[in-house]
Amino acid sequence: MAEQKNTNILEILINSLCKVLKKQNLLDENDIRVKYHSIQELNDRIRVLMRLFNAICPSLSFVALKNNEKQSTESFTTGILTPQGPVSINCALHLWDGYRFLKPDEEVYFNTNLSNTEKCEHLQSLTKCIIESQNIDVITNAMNESLSLKESEKPYSFHKGLLTPPPEVSPPQKSPAKKEIAEAISTIIKHCNEANLINYKHLQIVDNTPEQLFNITLELVCLISALCPELSFASEKHYDKDDKMFEDDFIVGFYTSFGQVSFHFKNQYRDRFSHLQWIERAPKYDGYDHAGLLYRIESLTNCFTSGKSVNDIIEEIRKNTALHPSQKPPILSGTQK
């Protein structure tokens, strides 16, 4: 009990420190690293995965400048339509051009204050529809007929166009002082976590805890893998049989023309990917970093927005002689669980 109490106190102190520094404009909390990634990197992953889905399935996607008549001068809203209602995220306004493939709305009307649990449940409902129907038209019809949805949450309520163009906004410039403060707090978090004095996943540094950001990432990966199983893989093992870095995890990822991208999830979520054909070993890791992961996912997005089919993309990947053989989609038969 004493250890748990200390853990709670340290987490509260760290959160309070971040809150005070942010209020005094001395900290960009997105730069804080909670373990392997910074808060910004976790959000980046969610953003590019959301955009990949938007590109694969634009009829179930949206982008808008306003939420319920409220407009931010720094962000816009994008998201996914599900049988239980829309799931949205906010993106910095300087990223607006990346959504040219969607017809943007001036405003959208729905509940934008969903809890993390509700967002996950909504995304799961769409994943279930995709796995069961394998037909986007069936999914759209199911949502149109859903008694739980308001009229403003159904597909035909979106894509009405902009009344006014968004303002041009440049990417924000981060000061060296803020970065140094974020690095100092990241070091504190690292040492406290290694000493088992805190659980970094529960830190409420920003609107969502790291654990909540992980959960949304999991749901988006699961959703996209259900939509494009031919471009996805799952495995219990790394390519290198001696690699034991993540013994309690399994690996899920996507094939791209520039190499695979992969995510590690705890074994408790294994059943969420039973719709995939599991391979003996994951593709060979080629050293890509966070920026490389974003670039590769964006490359898939660009393939879909340019009109390429899944088969076109697979053929393109298989023809790339620069890729290791394990980084190309295999021809599989049957289902391995």
C-alpha positions as CSV (number, residue, x, y, z in Angstrom):
1,M,0.0,0.0,0.0
2,A,2.8,2.4,0.9
3,E,4.5,1.9,-2.5
4,Q,1.2,2.5,-4.3
5,K,0.7,5.7,-2.3
6,N,4.1,7.0,-3.2
7,T,3.5,6.1,-6.8
8,N,0.3,8.2,-6.8
9,I,2.0,11.1,-5.1
10,L,4.9,11.2,-7.6
11,E,2.5,11.0,-10.6
12,I,0.5,13.9,-9.1
13,L,3.6,15.9,-8.5
14,I,4.9,15.4,-12.1
15,N,1.5,16.3,-13.5
16,S,1.2,19.4,-11.4
17,L,4.7,20.5,-12.4
18,C,3.9,20.1,-16.0
19,K,0.6,22.0,-15.6
20,V,2.4,25.0,-13.9
21,L,5.2,25.1,-16.4
22,K,2.7,25.0,-19.3
23,K,0.6,27.8,-17.8
24,Q,3.7,29.9,-17.6
25,N,4.5,29.1,-21.2
26,L,7.7,27.4,-20.2
27,L,6.9,23.9,-21.4
28,D,5.6,22.2,-24.5
29,E,4.3,19.0,-22.9
30,N,4.2,17.2,-26.3
31,D,8.0,17.0,-26.2
32,I,8.0,14.9,-23.0
33,R,9.1,11.3,-23.5
34,V,7.1,8.8,-21.4
35,K,9.2,5.7,-22.3
36,Y,10.1,4.9,-25.9
37,H,8.2,7.8,-27.5
38,S,7.4,11.4,-26.8
39,I,3.7,12.5,-26.4
40,Q,4.0,14.2,-29.8
41,E,5.2,10.9,-31.4
42,L,2.3,9.0,-29.9
43,N,-0.1,11.6,-31.3
44,D,1.7,11.5,-34.7
45,R,1.1,7.8,-35.0
46,I,-2.6,8.3,-34.3
47,R,-2.8,11.1,-36.9
48,V,-1.1,9.1,-39.7
49,L,-3.1,6.0,-39.0
50,M,-6.3,8.0,-39.0
51,R,-5.3,9.6,-42.3
52,L,-4.5,6.2,-43.8
53,F,-8.0,5.0,-43.0
54,N,-9.4,8.2,-44.5
55,A,-7.5,7.5,-47.7
56,I,-8.6,3.8,-47.9
57,C,-12.3,4.6,-47.0
58,P,-13.1,8.3,-47.7
59,S,-16.9,7.6,-47.6
60,L,-16.6,6.9,-43.9
61,S,-14.2,9.8,-43.2
62,F,-14.5,13.5,-42.6
63,V,-12.5,16.7,-42.1
64,A,-13.9,20.0,-40.9
65,L,-12.9,23.3,-39.5
66,K,-15.4,23.6,-36.7
67,N,-16.9,21.4,-34.0
68,N,-20.5,22.3,-33.2
69,E,-20.0,25.9,-34.3
70,K,-16.8,26.3,-32.4
71,Q,-13.7,27.0,-34.4
72,S,-10.1,26.9,-33.2
73,T,-7.5,29.2,-34.8
74,E,-4.9,26.5,-34.4
75,S,-6.6,23.1,-35.2
76,F,-9.2,21.3,-37.3
77,T,-11.1,18.1,-36.8
78,T,-10.8,14.8,-38.8
79,G,-12.2,11.4,-38.1
80,I,-14.0,8.2,-38.9
81,L,-17.7,7.4,-39.0
82,T,-18.7,4.2,-37.2
83,P,-22.0,2.4,-36.5
84,Q,-21.9,3.9,-33.0
85,G,-21.1,7.5,-34.0
86,P,-18.1,9.6,-35.2
87,V,-14.7,9.3,-33.7
88,S,-12.6,12.4,-34.2
89,I,-9.1,13.8,-33.4
90,N,-7.8,17.4,-33.6
91,C,-4.9,18.2,-35.9
92,A,-2.7,21.3,-36.0
93,L,-4.0,23.6,-38.7
94,H,-0.7,23.6,-40.6
95,L,-1.4,20.0,-41.5
96,W,-4.6,20.9,-43.4
97,D,-3.1,20.5,-46.9
98,G,-2.6,16.8,-46.1
99,Y,-6.3,16.2,-46.3
100,R,-6.9,17.5,-49.8
101,F,-8.2,14.1,-50.9
102,L,-11.2,14.6,-48.7
103,K,-14.0,17.1,-49.4
104,P,-13.8,19.2,-46.2
105,D,-16.8,20.5,-44.2
106,E,-17.2,23.9,-42.7
107,E,-18.6,22.5,-39.5
108,V,-19.8,19.2,-38.0
109,Y,-22.3,18.5,-35.3
110,F,-21.8,15.6,-33.0
111,N,-20.4,14.8,-29.6
112,T,-16.7,15.6,-29.6
113,N,-16.2,14.9,-25.9
114,L,-16.1,11.1,-26.1
115,S,-14.1,9.3,-23.5
116,N,-11.2,7.2,-24.6
117,T,-13.3,4.1,-23.8
118,E,-16.1,5.3,-25.9
119,K,-13.8,6.1,-28.8
120,C,-12.3,2.6,-28.6
121,E,-15.8,1.0,-28.5
122,H,-16.9,3.0,-31.6
123,L,-13.8,2.0,-33.6
124,Q,-14.3,-1.6,-32.5
125,S,-17.9,-1.5,-33.8
126,L,-16.6,-0.5,-37.3
127,T,-13.9,-3.2,-37.2
128,K,-16.5,-5.8,-36.4
129,C,-18.7,-4.6,-39.3
130,I,-15.7,-4.9,-41.7
131,I,-14.7,-8.3,-40.6
132,E,-18.3,-9.6,-40.8
133,S,-19.4,-8.0,-44.0
134,Q,-16.3,-7.3,-46.1
135,N,-18.4,-4.7,-47.9
136,I,-18.2,-1.0,-47.2
137,D,-21.6,-0.4,-48.7
138,V,-23.1,-2.8,-46.2
139,I,-21.4,-0.9,-43.4
140,T,-22.7,2.5,-44.7
141,N,-26.2,1.2,-44.9
142,A,-26.0,-0.3,-41.5
143,M,-24.9,3.1,-40.1
144,N,-27.7,4.9,-42.0
145,E,-30.2,2.6,-40.5
146,S,-28.8,2.7,-37.0
147,L,-31.3,3.9,-34.4
148,S,-28.6,5.0,-32.1
149,L,-27.2,7.6,-34.5
150,K,-28.4,11.2,-34.8
151,E,-29.0,12.5,-38.3
152,S,-25.9,14.7,-37.9
153,E,-23.8,11.6,-37.3
154,K,-24.7,9.7,-40.5
155,P,-22.6,9.7,-43.7
156,Y,-24.9,11.9,-45.8
157,S,-24.6,14.7,-43.3
158,F,-21.0,15.2,-44.2
159,H,-19.0,16.4,-47.2
160,K,-21.0,19.6,-47.8
161,G,-18.0,21.7,-48.5
162,L,-16.4,24.8,-47.1
163,L,-17.9,28.3,-47.0
164,T,-14.6,30.0,-46.4
165,P,-11.1,28.7,-46.9
166,P,-8.9,28.0,-43.8
167,P,-6.2,30.5,-43.0
168,E,-2.6,29.7,-43.9
169,V,-0.7,28.7,-40.7
170,S,3.0,27.9,-40.4
171,P,4.3,25.1,-38.2
172,P,4.9,26.3,-34.7
173,Q,8.5,27.1,-33.7
174,K,9.7,25.4,-30.5
175,S,12.1,27.3,-28.3
176,P,15.4,25.6,-27.1
177,A,14.4,26.5,-23.5
178,K,11.1,24.6,-23.7
179,K,12.9,21.6,-25.2
180,E,15.5,21.6,-22.3
181,I,12.7,21.6,-19.7
182,A,10.9,18.8,-21.5
183,E,14.1,16.8,-21.6
184,A,14.6,17.3,-17.9
185,I,11.1,16.2,-17.0
186,S,11.5,13.2,-19.4
187,T,14.6,12.2,-17.4
188,I,12.7,12.4,-14.2
189,I,10.0,10.2,-15.6
190,K,12.5,7.7,-17.0
191,H,14.3,7.2,-13.6
192,C,11.0,7.1,-11.7
193,N,9.6,4.5,-14.1
194,E,12.8,2.3,-13.9
195,A,12.6,2.4,-10.1
196,N,9.0,1.3,-10.3
197,L,7.9,4.5,-8.5
198,I,5.4,5.5,-11.2
199,N,3.5,4.0,-14.0
200,Y,4.2,6.3,-16.9
201,K,1.1,5.0,-18.8
202,H,-1.1,6.7,-16.2
203,L,0.5,10.2,-16.3
204,Q,-2.0,12.8,-17.2
205,I,0.5,15.2,-18.8
206,V,-1.9,16.1,-21.7
207,D,-5.6,15.6,-22.3
208,N,-5.0,11.9,-22.7
209,T,-2.8,9.6,-20.7
210,P,-0.1,7.6,-22.7
211,E,-2.1,4.5,-22.1
212,Q,-5.2,6.0,-23.7
213,L,-3.0,7.0,-26.7
214,F,-1.7,3.5,-26.9
215,N,-5.3,2.2,-26.9
216,I,-6.4,4.4,-29.8
217,T,-3.4,3.3,-31.8
218,L,-4.3,-0.3,-31.2
219,E,-7.8,0.2,-32.4
220,L,-6.7,2.1,-35.5
221,V,-4.2,-0.6,-36.4
222,C,-6.8,-3.3,-35.8
223,L,-9.3,-1.4,-38.0
224,I,-6.9,-0.9,-40.9
225,S,-5.7,-4.5,-40.7
226,A,-9.3,-5.6,-41.0
227,L,-9.9,-3.3,-44.0
228,C,-6.6,-4.4,-45.7
229,P,-5.6,-7.9,-44.4
230,E,-3.5,-8.5,-47.6
231,L,-1.2,-5.6,-46.6
232,S,-1.1,-6.6,-42.9
233,F,0.8,-9.1,-40.9
234,A,0.9,-10.5,-37.4
235,S,3.5,-12.6,-35.7
236,E,4.7,-13.9,-32.3
237,K,8.3,-13.6,-33.2
238,H,10.8,-11.1,-34.6
239,Y,12.7,-12.0,-37.7
240,D,15.9,-12.5,-35.7
241,K,15.2,-15.6,-33.5
242,D,17.6,-14.3,-30.8
243,D,15.7,-11.0,-30.4
244,K,14.0,-11.2,-27.0
245,M,13.4,-7.5,-26.4
246,F,9.6,-7.8,-26.2
247,E,9.0,-11.2,-24.8
248,D,5.4,-10.4,-23.6
249,D,4.4,-8.8,-26.9
250,F,3.3,-9.8,-30.4
251,I,3.9,-7.8,-33.6
252,V,1.3,-6.4,-36.0
253,G,2.2,-4.3,-39.0
254,F,1.7,-3.2,-42.6
255,Y,3.7,-3.8,-45.8
256,T,4.7,-0.6,-47.7
257,S,6.8,0.1,-50.8
258,F,9.6,1.4,-48.5
259,G,9.6,-1.5,-46.0
260,Q,7.3,-2.7,-43.3
261,V,6.1,-0.7,-40.3
262,S,5.3,-2.6,-37.1
263,F,3.6,-2.1,-33.7
264,H,4.1,-4.1,-30.5
265,F,1.0,-5.0,-28.5
266,K,0.6,-7.0,-25.3
267,N,-0.4,-10.6,-25.6
268,Q,-3.8,-9.8,-23.9
269,Y,-4.8,-8.2,-27.2
270,R,-3.9,-11.1,-29.5
271,D,-7.5,-12.1,-30.1
272,R,-8.2,-8.7,-31.6
273,F,-6.2,-9.8,-34.6
274,S,-7.6,-13.3,-35.1
275,H,-8.9,-12.1,-38.5
276,L,-5.3,-12.0,-39.9
277,Q,-3.1,-14.8,-41.2
278,W,-0.2,-15.0,-38.8
279,I,3.3,-15.5,-40.2
280,E,6.1,-17.5,-38.5
281,R,8.4,-14.5,-38.1
282,A,7.8,-10.8,-38.6
283,P,9.6,-9.0,-41.5
284,K,13.2,-8.0,-40.9
285,Y,13.6,-4.7,-39.1
286,D,15.7,-2.4,-41.2
287,G,16.4,0.3,-38.6
288,Y,13.7,2.8,-39.5
289,D,12.9,5.4,-36.8
290,H,9.8,7.4,-35.9
291,A,10.1,9.7,-38.9
292,G,10.6,6.6,-41.1
293,L,7.4,5.0,-39.7
294,L,5.4,8.2,-40.5
295,Y,6.9,8.4,-44.0
296,R,6.1,4.8,-44.7
297,I,2.5,5.0,-43.5
298,E,2.1,8.2,-45.5
299,S,3.4,6.4,-48.6
300,L,0.5,3.9,-48.3
301,T,-1.9,6.8,-47.9
302,N,-0.5,8.4,-51.1
303,C,-1.0,5.0,-52.9
304,F,-4.7,4.9,-52.0
305,T,-5.3,8.6,-52.7
306,S,-3.8,8.1,-56.2
307,G,-6.3,5.5,-56.9
308,K,-4.2,2.3,-56.6
309,S,-5.9,-0.8,-55.4
310,V,-4.6,-3.2,-52.8
311,N,-3.5,-5.6,-55.5
312,D,-1.7,-2.7,-57.3
313,I,0.2,-1.9,-54.1
314,I,1.1,-5.5,-53.4
315,E,2.5,-5.9,-56.9
316,E,4.5,-2.7,-56.5
317,I,6.0,-3.9,-53.2
318,R,6.9,-7.3,-54.6
319,K,8.7,-5.7,-57.5
320,N,10.9,-3.6,-55.2
321,T,14.3,-5.4,-55.4
322,A,15.6,-3.1,-52.6
323,L,13.4,-4.8,-50.0
324,H,14.4,-7.9,-48.0
325,P,12.2,-10.9,-49.1
326,S,10.6,-10.9,-45.6
327,Q,9.4,-7.4,-46.2
328,K,7.1,-8.4,-49.0
329,P,3.6,-9.7,-48.6
330,P,3.7,-13.5,-48.7
331,I,1.3,-15.7,-50.5
332,L,-0.6,-17.5,-47.7
333,S,-3.3,-20.1,-47.6
334,G,-5.4,-21.1,-44.6
335,T,-5.5,-19.3,-41.3
336,Q,-2.9,-19.7,-38.6
337,K,-4.0,-18.6,-35.1
